[in-house]
């Protein structure tokens, strides 16, 4: 599906409501799969793998094919799922993992934490 999305990045004007709903459903399914995987690996203390899944969730926002309403719905779900990552990182910092260590890890995740 990624190839089809990339080749049509220009506009959402020609997409029917059915196509919009399908694109949104596909994106939401991908976000939920990556969110589940992110939570699973964070529970196993694998920060880098968790960041990779978070970046994949954010990648679903890189589209211009969705209508503003559908894009907003997708955005809200992604932000809600990223809240788990935020809580995990805050908890790590509070329980002794130094901010320097976390800083080093997130340097390789440019889509999540801007430099």
C-alpha positions as CSV (number, residue, x, y, z in Angstrom):
1,X,0.0,0.0,0.0
2,X,2.9,2.4,0.7
3,X,3.8,2.6,-3.0
4,X,0.2,3.5,-3.9
5,X,0.1,6.2,-1.3
6,X,3.5,7.7,-2.3
7,X,2.5,7.8,-6.0
8,X,-0.7,9.8,-5.2
9,X,0.7,12.2,-2.6
10,X,-0.5,15.3,-4.4
11,X,-4.1,15.6,-3.5
12,X,-7.1,14.1,-1.8
13,X,-9.6,15.9,-4.1
14,X,-10.2,12.9,-6.4
15,X,-10.8,10.3,-3.7
16,X,-14.3,9.1,-3.0
17,X,-15.8,8.7,0.5
18,X,-15.3,5.0,0.2
19,X,-11.6,5.4,-0.7
20,X,-11.2,7.9,2.2
21,X,-12.7,5.5,4.6
22,X,-10.5,2.7,3.4
23,X,-7.4,4.8,3.6
24,X,-8.3,5.9,7.1
25,X,-9.1,2.3,8.2
26,X,-5.8,1.0,6.8
27,X,-3.8,3.8,8.5
28,X,-5.6,3.3,11.8
29,X,-5.0,-0.5,11.7
30,X,-1.3,0.1,11.0
31,X,-1.1,2.6,13.9
32,X,-2.8,0.1,16.3
33,X,-0.5,-2.7,15.3
34,X,2.6,-0.5,15.8
35,X,1.2,0.8,19.1
36,X,0.7,-2.7,20.4
37,X,4.2,-3.7,19.3
38,X,5.6,-0.5,20.9
39,X,3.9,-1.2,24.2
40,X,5.1,-4.8,24.2
41,X,8.7,-4.0,23.6
42,X,8.7,-1.1,26.1
43,X,7.3,-3.5,28.7
44,X,10.5,-5.6,27.9
45,X,12.6,-2.5,28.5
46,X,13.6,-2.2,24.8
47,X,13.6,1.6,24.3
48,X,15.2,1.5,20.8
49,X,12.6,-1.0,19.5
50,X,9.9,1.0,21.1
51,X,11.1,4.2,19.3
52,X,11.1,2.4,16.0
53,X,7.5,1.4,16.4
54,X,6.6,5.0,17.4
55,X,8.4,6.3,14.3
56,X,6.3,3.9,12.2
57,X,3.2,5.2,13.8
58,X,4.2,8.7,13.0
59,X,5.0,7.6,9.4
60,X,1.2,7.0,9.0
61,X,0.8,10.8,9.3
62,X,2.9,11.4,6.2
63,X,0.1,11.5,3.7
64,X,-1.9,14.1,1.9
65,X,-4.5,11.7,0.7
66,X,-6.8,12.0,3.7
67,X,-9.4,14.7,4.1
68,X,-8.8,17.1,6.9
69,X,-11.5,15.4,9.1
70,X,-10.0,11.9,8.5
71,X,-6.4,13.2,9.0
72,X,-7.4,14.8,12.3
73,X,-9.0,11.5,13.4
74,X,-5.7,9.7,12.6
75,X,-3.7,12.4,14.3
76,X,-5.7,12.1,17.5
77,X,-5.2,8.3,17.6
78,X,-1.4,8.6,17.0
79,X,-1.1,11.2,19.8
80,X,-3.0,9.1,22.2
81,X,-0.8,6.1,21.5
82,X,2.4,8.2,21.8
83,X,1.2,9.2,25.3
84,X,2.3,5.7,26.4
85,X,5.8,6.4,25.2
86,X,5.8,9.7,27.0
87,X,4.8,8.1,30.3
88,X,7.4,5.3,29.8
89,X,10.3,7.8,29.2
90,X,9.2,10.0,32.1
91,X,9.1,6.9,34.4
92,X,12.6,5.8,33.2
93,X,14.0,9.2,34.0
94,X,12.3,9.3,37.5
95,X,13.7,5.8,38.3
96,X,17.3,6.4,37.7
97,X,17.9,6.1,34.0
98,X,19.8,9.3,33.3
99,X,18.6,11.9,30.9
100,X,22.0,11.6,29.1
101,X,21.3,7.9,28.3
102,X,17.9,8.7,27.0
103,X,19.3,11.6,25.0
104,X,21.8,9.3,23.3
105,X,19.1,6.7,22.5
106,X,16.6,9.3,20.9
107,X,19.3,10.8,18.7
108,X,18.6,7.9,16.3
109,X,14.9,8.6,16.2
110,X,14.7,11.9,14.4
111,X,11.0,11.5,13.5
112,X,10.0,11.4,17.2
113,X,12.2,13.9,19.0
114,X,13.3,16.9,16.9
115,X,17.0,17.7,17.3
